[in-house]
Amino acid sequence: MTRYVLRRLGTTLLVCVAIVFFSALGLRAMSGSSGGLLALFEAASRDTGSFFTGLVRGNLGSVWRAVGRNRVSIPVATVLLDSYVKSLGLLALALLFAATLGVGAGMLAAYWEDSPLSLVLLTTSLLGVSLPTFFVALILQVIEITWYNRTGVRLVPVGGFGWDSHLILPALVLAARPLAQLARITFTALSEVAQQDFVRTAQAKGLHKRLVWHAHILPNASVSILTAIGVSARFSLGSLPVVEYFFGWPGIGATLLSAIRARQLNLVLGLALALGLTFMLFNLALEVAYRVLDPRLRDLSGQTQVE
């Protein structure tokens, strides 16, 4: 396991360099740099080297930001840390919400597979997967604004930042599609395991249905459910800029879009690296969890090393 983690961390470092290089290349191309493709690659290589040199030294430069009516110079590291914490809080809440309700709904639908409740849950999850993120954001904002106009009562804010009710709408939108996807995949995984011969044998022995589910079905479906959580996290990371833009949440996605428009090179590279590194470390944590939960993967890893 230790060798596997170290090998993956080495690969992660190489991917980080690639993320910074291609981000710099894209920004150079957007700026209309002259000199042809070779000049673009050389400029991107210099930008990559300068960025990592500054990162090692702890100095990524500064950017100008509007504070009230004034413009002040703020270190890139400060902007990066502030936006990253805001995005991580929003993302963690959305994933917790999606995982809890999505896996729970999938388990209920599989446990009572032939009931009307199962049909309702699966139909709702299908709608959730089909609706695009921006459409869900618009619908919730319209519902809140319409309610406020008719009653004068504000349920939740429709935009802005705050570690309070401001989190509700962006977290719901960010969790909507992962929740629906998790419900469907959890239902499918549990239903497939429930049809296996060892489960039928346990049922034939007279074991209670709940005991069969907790001791046999859930452990064998856990890897598939974890995989679905990983896919959901990837989708949430991809949807993060859209959600932050619609709700005015000053996180890493919205800051990245603003930095690209302003051609703030070091800030763009830092934000892109933060997103990519978060994605890769999350995947690594999931793969380690796979091997902890499924002994077959540990055995396969050991056989590969011996060979």
Secondary structure in CASP SS format (residue, H / E / C, confidence):
PFRMAT SS
TARGET T0000
AUTHOR 0000-0000-0000
METHOD secondary structure of the structure
MODEL  1
M C 1.00
T H 1.00
R H 1.00
Y H 1.00
V H 1.00
L H 1.00
R H 1.00
R H 1.00
L H 1.00
G H 1.00
T H 1.00
T H 1.00
L H 1.00
L H 1.00
V H 1.00
C H 1.00
V H 1.00
A H 1.00
I H 1.00
V H 1.00
F H 1.00
F H 1.00
S H 1.00
A H 1.00
L H 1.00
G H 1.00
L H 1.00
R H 1.00
A H 1.00
M H 1.00
S C 1.00
G C 1.00
S C 1.00
S C 1.00
G C 1.00
G H 1.00
L H 1.00
L H 1.00
A H 1.00
L H 1.00
F H 1.00
E H 1.00
A H 1.00
A H 1.00
S H 1.00
R H 1.00
D H 1.00
T H 1.00
G H 1.00
S H 1.00
F H 1.00
F H 1.00
T H 1.00
G H 1.00
L H 1.00
V H 1.00
R H 1.00
G C 1.00
N C 1.00
L C 1.00
G C 1.00
S E 1.00
V E 1.00
W E 1.00
R E 1.00
A E 1.00
V E 1.00
G C 1.00
R C 1.00
N E 1.00
R E 1.00
V E 1.00
S E 1.00
I E 1.00
P E 1.00
V H 1.00
A H 1.00
T H 1.00
V H 1.00
L H 1.00
L H 1.00
D H 1.00
S H 1.00
Y H 1.00
V H 1.00
K H 1.00
S H 1.00
L H 1.00
G H 1.00
L H 1.00
L H 1.00
A H 1.00
L H 1.00
A H 1.00
L H 1.00
L H 1.00
F H 1.00
A H 1.00
A H 1.00
T H 1.00
L H 1.00
G H 1.00
V H 1.00
G H 1.00
A H 1.00
G H 1.00
M H 1.00
L H 1.00
A H 1.00
A H 1.00
Y H 1.00
W C 1.00
E C 1.00
D C 1.00
S C 1.00
P H 1.00
L H 1.00
S H 1.00
L H 1.00
V H 1.00
L H 1.00
L H 1.00
T H 1.00
T H 1.00
S H 1.00
L H 1.00
L H 1.00
G H 1.00
V H 1.00
S H 1.00
L C 1.00
P C 1.00
T H 1.00
F H 1.00
F H 1.00
V H 1.00
A H 1.00
L H 1.00
I H 1.00
L H 1.00
Q H 1.00
V H 1.00
I H 1.00
E H 1.00
I H 1.00
T H 1.00
W H 1.00
Y H 1.00
N H 1.00
R H 1.00
T H 1.00
G C 1.00
V C 1.00
R C 1.00
L C 1.00
V C 1.00
P C 1.00
V C 1.00
G C 1.00
G C 1.00
F C 1.00
G C 1.00
W C 1.00
D C 1.00
S H 1.00
H H 1.00
L H 1.00
I H 1.00
L H 1.00
P H 1.00
A H 1.00
L H 1.00
V H 1.00
L H 1.00
A H 1.00
A H 1.00
R H 1.00
P H 1.00
L H 1.00
A H 1.00
Q H 1.00
L H 1.00
A H 1.00
R H 1.00
I H 1.00
T H 1.00
F H 1.00
T H 1.00
A H 1.00
L H 1.00
S H 1.00
E H 1.00
V H 1.00
A H 1.00
Q C 1.00
Q C 1.00
D H 1.00
F H 1.00
V H 1.00
R H 1.00
T H 1.00
A H 1.00
Q H 1.00
A H 1.00
K C 1.00
G C 1.00
L C 1.00
H C 1.00
K H 1.00
R H 1.00
L H 1.00
V H 1.00
W H 1.00
H H 1.00
A H 1.00
H H 1.00
I H 1.00
L H 1.00
P H 1.00
N H 1.00
A H 1.00
S H 1.00
V H 1.00
S H 1.00
I H 1.00
L H 1.00
T H 1.00
A H 1.00
I H 1.00
G H 1.00
V H 1.00
S H 1.00
A H 1.00
R H 1.00
F H 1.00
S H 1.00
L H 1.00
G H 1.00
S H 1.00
L H 1.00
P H 1.00
V H 1.00
V H 1.00
E H 1.00
Y H 1.00
F H 1.00
F H 1.00
G C 1.00
W C 1.00
P C 1.00
G C 1.00
I H 1.00
G H 1.00
A H 1.00
T H 1.00
L H 1.00
L H 1.00
S H 1.00
A H 1.00
I H 1.00
R H 1.00
A C 1.00
R C 1.00
Q C 1.00
L H 1.00
N H 1.00
L H 1.00
V H 1.00
L H 1.00
G H 1.00
L H 1.00
A H 1.00
L H 1.00
A H 1.00
L H 1.00
G H 1.00
L H 1.00
T H 1.00
F H 1.00
M H 1.00
L H 1.00
F H 1.00
N H 1.00
L H 1.00
A H 1.00
L H 1.00
E H 1.00
V H 1.00
A H 1.00
Y H 1.00
R H 1.00
V H 1.00
L H 1.00
D C 1.00
P H 1.00
R H 1.00
L H 1.00
R H 1.00
D H 1.00
L H 1.00
S H 1.00
G H 1.00
Q H 1.00
T H 1.00
Q H 1.00
V H 1.00
E C 1.00
END
